[in-house]
């Protein structure tokens, strides 16, 4: 009894310390690094559309399941009201991501403890997760992957419950469904969750647990296509978007990222970018995953990692930069399990030594492990990690935003990157067709209904770091014509404002 109480006290202290550290890291230098991205701007617009009950600008394609927007919409209003995020909508939405970052970190610890990992190594797994530059970059940005991760880990935590209670396994199915309805790509980790549920000694109600997990989780996930069906948007048809069109676009017609093994492909460049931020964490997690194969209770971890690696290594379709978010907690768990396994092997060896020798060897082993982790991680983390906590990456964006707000007449029609859309459209510009996202002018047929003149209706074009690439890759003729017929009025670093010339 005393031992259990001591263990619970250790867990509470560890959770308090780790939670505090994760909370500080989640908001430190949050609005100045990393740089705001167009995807974040799109998601921010969706979030405040949910909160305000208005139509989002992304109306020309079927979007992600709505549960992620609902969760962020329920949170983002508070930092916005409090003036967090430097008074910007996209900055305030980053603060709404912070609770999910902290929850993910704490659940890494809780899942590790469910696996029997010792407190120090469970805490080490969390440290790897929160300190990795990959987490400091992608884990703090406005991505739905970050919203879904705590729910996914909750599913694993419930599935690994030592009580093997039916409601725990049904709960695992529900939490998995919530994760998928927050971000559909997390469905890739479904096989790992099933392995975690089944790969354990048999229990009396095993069949009912599996059926409950599958049925309840499946019913919850079906909510998304059912919603599309009830709205008449499940299948392709005239005059409306459809889930069918969205799936065809994602898996068939969307331009891919090329092969990982093709030098210079988008996929290879993206993976190189991930490795730049933290090759140590990725390599250590993949290596430790092999040790997880040696224990029945942790086999599901390499299954989860493989669920991420497979589409990256053998796929050729579109690979989004934030895809790495899904595997980070599992790499951290693999490292925690790996260290715990090595320590168990070491402890099995030391009983053959005397008391004094055992104390010296244990101390030496711990010192070597700590020194190795500190040296290698500091070499990898110091540059990219320090940059995320100290650099100013959004000054040009903020200056460009302020210039447009102060100098572009509110009645003029302006094309802007998504990363700036919410903050401009909410600044006294009530007509949704005067502030138009760059892509929308070409991809939304409604634009020509509102502006029959096409490119001639556009008065201004704001160009960000990725605007030219977006226009070229998507073949945006209206946006391209407006930009070609414009002159530069103001340049702020990688941002510029162009006035369209009338013929």
C-alpha positions in Angstrom: 0.0 0.0 0.0 2.8 2.4 0.9 4.6 1.5 -2.3 1.5 2.4 -4.3 1.0 5.7 -2.5 4.7 6.6 -3.1 4.3 5.7 -6.8 1.2 7.9 -7.1 3.0 10.8 -5.4 5.9 10.4 -7.9 3.4 10.5 -10.8 1.6 13.6 -9.5 4.9 15.4 -9.0 6.1 14.4 -12.4 2.8 15.4 -14.1 2.9 18.8 -12.3 6.5 19.5 -13.4 6.1 18.2 -16.9 2.8 20.0 -17.4 4.2 23.3 -16.2 7.3 22.9 -18.5 5.0 22.0 -21.5 2.7 24.9 -20.8 5.7 27.4 -20.7 7.1 25.9 -23.9 3.7 26.0 -25.7 3.4 29.7 -25.4 7.0 30.9 -25.3 7.7 33.2 -28.2 4.6 31.7 -29.8 3.6 34.6 -32.0 7.1 35.4 -33.3 8.2 31.8 -34.3 7.7 29.8 -36.2 6.5 31.9 -39.2 2.8 31.9 -39.9 1.8 29.6 -42.7 -1.1 29.8 -45.3 -2.6 26.6 -43.9 -2.7 28.2 -40.5 -4.5 31.1 -42.0 -7.1 28.8 -43.6 -7.7 27.0 -40.4 -7.9 30.2 -38.4 -10.6 31.4 -40.8 -12.5 28.2 -40.3 -12.2 28.4 -36.5 -13.7 31.9 -36.3 -16.3 31.1 -38.8 -17.5 28.4 -36.4 -17.3 30.8 -33.5 -19.2 33.6 -35.3 -21.6 31.4 -37.2 -20.6 32.7 -40.6 -19.5 31.2 -43.9 -15.8 30.4 -44.1 -13.9 31.5 -47.2 -13.0 27.9 -48.1 -16.3 27.1 -49.8 -15.0 25.7 -53.0 -14.0 22.3 -51.7 -15.2 19.8 -49.0 -13.2 20.4 -45.9 -11.9 18.3 -43.0 -14.4 16.9 -40.5 -15.9 19.7 -38.4 -15.0 18.6 -34.9 -11.6 20.1 -35.0 -12.9 23.5 -35.9 -15.5 23.2 -33.1 -12.9 22.5 -30.5 -10.7 25.3 -31.6 -13.7 27.6 -31.9 -14.7 26.9 -28.3 -11.2 28.0 -27.2 -9.9 30.6 -29.6 -12.4 33.3 -28.5 -10.8 33.6 -25.1 -7.2 34.5 -26.1 -8.7 36.8 -28.8 -10.8 38.6 -26.1 -7.8 38.8 -23.8 -5.7 40.4 -26.6 -3.2 37.5 -26.7 -1.6 36.8 -30.0 -0.4 40.5 -30.4 -4.0 41.4 -31.2 -4.2 39.2 -34.3 -6.7 36.4 -35.0 -4.1 33.9 -36.2 -1.9 34.6 -33.2 -4.9 34.1 -30.8 -5.6 30.8 -32.5 -2.1 29.6 -31.8 -2.8 30.1 -28.1 -5.9 27.9 -28.5 -3.5 25.1 -29.7 -1.4 25.4 -26.5 -3.8 23.2 -24.3 -3.6 20.4 -26.9 0.2 20.6 -26.8 0.2 20.3 -23.0 -2.4 17.5 -23.1 -0.4 15.5 -25.6 2.8 15.8 -23.5 1.0 14.6 -20.3 -0.7 11.8 -22.2 2.7 10.6 -23.4 3.7 10.2 -19.8 0.4 8.5 -18.8 0.6 6.0 -21.7 4.2 5.3 -20.8 3.3 4.6 -17.2 0.4 2.3 -18.4 3.1 0.3 -20.2 5.0 -0.1 -16.9 7.8 2.4 -17.9 9.6 3.7 -14.8 8.9 7.3 -13.8 12.3 8.8 -14.9 12.1 7.2 -18.3 8.4 8.2 -18.8 9.4 11.7 -17.9 12.4 11.4 -20.4 9.9 10.5 -23.1 8.0 13.7 -22.4 11.2 15.7 -22.4 12.1 14.4 -25.9 8.6 15.3 -27.1 8.4 18.8 -25.8 12.0 19.8 -26.4 12.3 18.5 -30.0 12.4 21.3 -32.5 9.9 19.4 -34.5 7.4 19.8 -31.7 8.4 23.4 -31.1 7.7 24.1 -34.8 4.8 22.0 -35.9 3.3 21.2 -32.5 2.6 24.8 -31.7 1.1 25.8 -35.1 -2.6 25.9 -36.0 -2.9 22.4 -37.4 -5.8 19.9 -36.9 -3.2 17.2 -36.3 -2.4 18.9 -33.0 -6.1 18.9 -32.0 -6.5 15.2 -32.7 -3.4 13.9 -31.0 -4.6 14.1 -27.4 -7.8 12.2 -28.3 -5.7 9.5 -30.1 -3.5 9.1 -27.1 -6.5 8.9 -24.8 -7.7 6.1 -27.0 -4.4 4.2 -26.4 -4.5 5.0 -22.7 -8.0 3.5 -22.4 -7.2 0.5 -24.5 -4.2 -0.3 -22.3 -6.2 -0.1 -19.1 -5.2 -3.0 -16.7 -8.8 -3.4 -15.7 -9.8 -4.8 -19.1 -13.3 -3.3 -18.5 -15.7 -3.2 -21.4 -16.4 0.5 -21.0 -12.7 1.3 -21.2 -12.5 -0.4 -24.6 -15.7 1.3 -25.8 -14.2 4.5 -24.6 -11.0 3.8 -26.6 -13.2 3.5 -29.7 -15.0 6.8 -29.0 -11.7 8.7 -28.4 -10.3 7.2 -31.6 -13.3 8.4 -33.4 -13.0 11.9 -31.9 -9.4 12.0 -33.1 -10.3 11.0 -36.6 -13.2 13.5 -36.7 -10.7 16.1 -35.6 -8.2 15.2 -38.3 -9.0 12.3 -40.7 -5.3 11.4 -41.3 -5.1 10.0 -37.8 -7.1 7.0 -39.0 -3.7 5.6 -40.1 -3.0 4.8 -36.4 -6.1 2.6 -36.1 -4.2 -0.7 -36.7 -1.8 0.2 -33.9 -4.7 0.8 -31.5 -6.3 -2.5 -32.4 -2.9 -4.2 -31.8 -2.7 -2.5 -28.4 -6.1 -3.7 -27.5 -5.6 -7.3 -28.6 -2.0 -8.0 -28.0 -2.3 -8.9 -24.4 -3.4 -11.9 -22.3 -6.9 -13.0 -23.1 -9.7 -11.7 -20.8 -13.2 -12.9 -20.2 -15.1 -10.3 -22.2 -12.6 -10.0 -25.0 -15.1 -10.5 -27.8 -17.5 -7.9 -26.4 -14.6 -5.4 -25.9 -13.5 -5.8 -29.5 -17.1 -5.5 -30.8 -17.8 -2.5 -28.6 -14.6 -0.8 -29.7 -15.3 -1.3 -33.4 -19.0 -0.7 -33.4 -19.1 2.4 -31.2 -16.0 3.9 -32.8 -17.2 3.1 -36.3 -20.6 4.7 -35.6 -19.0 7.9 -34.4 -16.7 8.1 -37.4 -19.7 7.5 -39.8 -21.0 10.9 -38.5 -18.9 12.7 -41.1 -20.2 11.0 -44.3 -23.6 10.9 -42.7 -23.5 14.7 -42.4 -22.5 14.9 -46.0 -25.4 12.6 -47.0 -28.0 14.6 -45.1 -26.8 17.8 -46.7 -27.0 16.2 -50.1 -23.2 16.6 -50.5 -22.0 12.9 -50.3 -21.8 12.4 -54.1 -20.8 14.5 -57.0 -23.6 16.7 -58.4 -24.2 20.1 -60.0 -24.3 23.2 -57.9 -22.6 21.9 -54.8 -19.3 20.5 -53.3 -19.2 16.9 -52.3 -17.3 14.5 -50.1 -16.8 12.3 -53.2 -15.0 15.1 -55.1 -12.8 15.8 -52.0 -11.7 12.2 -51.8 -11.0 12.0 -55.5 -9.0 15.2 -55.3 -7.0 14.0 -52.3 -6.2 10.5 -53.6 -6.4 10.8 -57.4 -6.2 14.2 -59.0 -4.1 16.2 -56.5 -0.5 16.7 -57.6 1.7 14.4 -55.6 4.9 15.1 -53.8 7.0 12.6 -55.8 9.0 9.7 -54.5 11.2 9.8 -51.4 13.9 8.2 -53.4 13.8 10.8 -56.2 16.4 13.5 -55.6 15.0 16.9 -55.4 11.3 15.8 -55.2 9.0 17.7 -52.9 8.7 14.6 -50.7 12.5 14.2 -50.4 12.9 17.9 -49.6 10.2 17.7 -46.9 11.7 14.7 -45.2 15.1 16.5 -45.3 13.4 19.4 -43.6 12.1 17.2 -40.9 15.6 15.7 -40.4 17.1 19.2 -40.3 15.0 20.1 -37.4 15.6 16.9 -35.4 17.3 13.9 -37.0 18.4 12.7 -33.6 14.9 12.4 -32.3 13.7 10.6 -35.4 16.7 8.2 -35.5 16.5 7.5 -31.8 12.8 6.8 -32.0 13.1 4.5 -35.0 15.9 2.6 -33.3 14.1 2.3 -30.0 11.1 1.1 -31.8 13.0 -2.1 -32.6 13.4 -2.7 -28.8 9.7 -2.3 -28.5 9.3 -5.4 -30.6 10.8 -7.5 -27.9 7.9 -7.0 -25.5 4.4 -8.1 -26.2 2.8 -5.1 -24.5 4.8 -2.6 -26.6 4.6 -4.1 -30.1 1.9 -1.6 -31.0 4.4 1.3 -30.8 6.5 0.1 -33.9 3.1 -0.6 -35.6 2.2 3.0 -35.0 5.6 4.2 -36.3 5.3 2.0 -39.3 1.8 3.4 -40.1 3.6 6.8 -40.5 6.7 5.6 -42.2 4.9 3.5 -44.9 3.1 6.3 -46.7 6.1 8.5 -46.5 8.6 5.9 -47.8 6.5 4.2 -50.5 3.8 6.7 -51.3 3.9 9.3 -54.1 0.8 11.3 -53.3 0.6 14.7 -51.6 2.5 14.8 -48.3 1.7 17.7 -46.1 4.4 19.3 -44.0 2.4 18.8 -40.7 2.1 15.0 -41.3 5.1 14.5 -39.0 3.0 15.6 -36.0 1.2 12.3 -35.8 4.3 10.2 -35.1 6.1 12.4 -32.6 4.4 11.1 -29.5 5.1 7.5 -30.6 8.7 8.2 -31.2 8.9 9.7 -27.7 7.2 6.6 -26.3 9.6 4.3 -28.1 12.5 6.1 -26.6 11.1 5.9 -23.1 10.4 2.2 -23.5 13.8 1.7 -25.0 15.6 3.3 -22.1 13.5 1.4 -19.6 14.3 -1.9 -21.4 18.0 -1.2 -21.4 17.8 -0.3 -17.7 16.0 -3.6 -16.9 18.8 -5.5 -18.7 21.4 -3.6 -16.8 19.7 -4.3 -13.5 19.6 -8.0 -14.4 23.3 -7.9 -14.7 24.3 -5.9 -11.6 23.0 -8.4 -9.0 26.1 -10.5 -9.7 28.2 -7.6 -8.4 28.9 -6.6 -4.8 26.9 -3.8 -3.2 29.7 -1.2 -3.7 30.4 -2.3 -7.2 26.7 -2.2 -8.1 26.4 1.3 -6.8 29.4 2.5 -8.8 28.3 0.7 -12.0 24.7 2.0 -11.7 26.0 5.5 -11.2 28.4 5.2 -14.1 25.7 3.9 -16.4 23.3 6.7 -15.5 26.1 9.3 -15.9 27.0 8.0 -19.3 23.4 7.8 -20.5 22.7 11.4 -19.3 25.9 12.7 -20.8 25.2 11.0 -24.1 21.6 12.3 -24.3 22.6 15.8 -23.3 25.6 16.1 -25.7 23.8 14.6 -28.7 20.5 16.4 -28.2 22.1 19.7 -27.5 24.1 19.5 -30.7 20.9 18.8 -32.6 18.5 21.0 -30.6 20.5 24.1 -29.8 20.2 25.7 -33.2 16.7 24.9 -34.4 15.2 24.7 -30.9 16.7 27.9 -29.7 15.5 29.7 -32.9 11.9 28.8 -32.2 12.2 30.2 -28.7 14.1 33.4 -29.5 13.8 34.5 -33.2 11.4 37.0 -34.7 9.9 35.3 -37.9 6.6 37.3 -38.2 7.7 40.9 -38.1 7.5 41.3 -41.9 4.0 39.7 -41.9 2.8 42.1 -39.2 4.3 45.1 -40.9 2.7 44.2 -44.2 -0.7 43.6 -42.5 -0.5 47.0 -40.8 0.4 48.7 -44.0 -2.6 47.2 -45.9 -4.9 48.0 -43.1 -3.8 51.7 -43.0 -3.4 52.3 -46.8 -5.8 50.2 -48.8 -9.3 51.6 -49.0 -11.9 49.3 -47.4 -14.1 49.3 -50.5 -11.3 48.1 -52.8 -11.1 44.5 -53.8 -7.9 42.9 -52.6 -6.3 39.4 -53.1 -4.4 38.2 -50.1 -2.8 35.0 -48.9 -4.8 32.9 -46.5 -2.3 33.6 -43.8 -3.5 37.2 -43.7 -7.2 36.8 -44.7 -8.9 36.6 -41.3 -7.0 39.6 -39.9 -7.8 41.8 -42.9 -11.4 40.7 -43.4 -12.2 41.4 -39.7 -10.7 44.9 -39.9 -13.7 46.9 -41.0 -14.2 45.1 -44.3 -17.6 43.5 -44.0 -18.1 42.5 -47.6 -16.6 39.0 -48.0 -15.9 39.7 -51.7 -13.6 42.7 -51.1 -11.0 40.6 -49.3 -10.5 37.4 -51.3 -8.0 34.6 -50.7 -5.5 34.2 -53.6 -6.8 30.8 -54.6 -10.5 31.6 -54.2 -10.6 34.0 -57.2 -9.9 31.1 -59.5 -11.2 28.1 -57.6 -14.6 29.4 -56.4 -17.1 29.9 -59.3 -19.0 32.4 -57.1 -16.1 34.9 -57.6 -17.2 35.5 -61.2 -20.8 35.9 -60.1 -19.8 38.6 -57.7 -17.1 40.1 -60.0 -18.0 39.3 -63.6 -15.0 41.4 -64.8 -12.7 38.8 -63.4 -9.1 40.0 -62.9 -10.2 43.5 -63.8 -12.2 43.7 -60.7 -9.2 43.3 -58.5 -7.6 46.5 -57.2 -4.8 45.2 -55.0 -2.7 42.0 -54.7 -0.7 41.2 -51.5 2.2 38.8 -52.3 3.6 36.6 -49.5 6.6 34.3 -49.5 4.6 31.5 -51.2 2.2 33.4 -53.4 4.1 33.0 -56.7 4.5 29.3 -56.1 0.8 28.9 -55.3 -0.3 30.8 -58.4 2.0 28.6 -60.6 1.3 25.2 -59.0 -2.5 25.7 -59.0 -2.6 27.4 -62.4 -4.4 30.5 -61.0 -5.1 32.5 -64.1 -7.2 35.3 -62.5 -4.7 35.9 -59.7 -1.8 35.6 -62.2 -3.4 38.2 -64.5 -4.0 40.6 -61.7 -0.4 40.3 -60.5 1.0 40.6 -64.0 -0.9 43.9 -64.5 0.2 45.4 -61.3 3.0 47.6 -60.0 4.7 47.2 -56.6 3.6 49.9 -54.1 5.3 48.7 -51.0 7.9 46.0 -50.2 8.5 44.6 -46.7 11.1 41.9 -46.8 9.5 38.8 -48.4 6.1 40.6 -48.5 5.0 43.1 -51.1 1.8 45.0 -51.9 0.8 45.6 -55.6 -1.7 48.0 -57.1 -3.4 46.6 -60.2 -3.2 49.0 -63.2 -6.4 49.9 -65.0 -6.2 49.8 -68.8 
